[in-house]
């Protein structure tokens, strides 16, 4: 399948922009939205979440809250 058809299918079948905007707003307001500015941050938070899913501590433990 040509890439243009794949891209069109993804756009046509995707989530409505208003739904995405609401989900992002809710995540930011509830402090569940993280902006990972570096690939190492993304890898580390993925590791922390995996550890949490296996029964370890919450990935928020030990992370700095920049709002305080």
N, C-alpha and C positions, 0 to 999 in steps of 0.2 A: 504494500500500500504506500503510495507517495506521501511524503512528509506533510504536504499541504492538506491532504485529506485527513491525516491523523490529527493535525493541529485543529482543523475545523471541527472534527468530531469531539475533541476535548473541550473546545469552547462551547459547542452546542449542547453537550451533555454535562457541563460543569455546574458548579454550585452558583446560585444567583449572587451577584455582587452584594446586594443588601443583606443576604444571609451571612456572607463572609464578614462584612463590616460589623454586623451585630455580634458575631462570635468573637471577633478580635476585640471589640470594645468591652465585652463582658470579661474576656481574659485579662485585659489590661486593668480594668477596674478591680477585679478580684485577685490581682497579682499572680496570675497563672500564665502570663505571656512573657516569654524571655526573648531578648534580642541577643543572639550570640554573635559577637563581633569578630571572632577569630576561630579558625578551624579547631584549635586545641580546646577552646571552650566547648564547642559542640561535642567533641569526642568525650571530654570529661563529664559533661552533663548526661550524655548517653550512658556512660559507664555507671554513674550514680543512680540513674533511673533503673537500669538493669539490676543493680544491687538491691534497690528498694523493692522491685517486683519479685525478687527472690527472698524477701522477708527482712531485708536490712533497714537501716534508718531512712527517713524521708530525705529526698535529694535536697530539700531546702536547708537541712541541718548543716551548718558550717558555711553556708553561702552568705555573702554580704548583702544586706538590703540597702539599696542606695536611697530609699525614701526616708530613712531615719537618720 
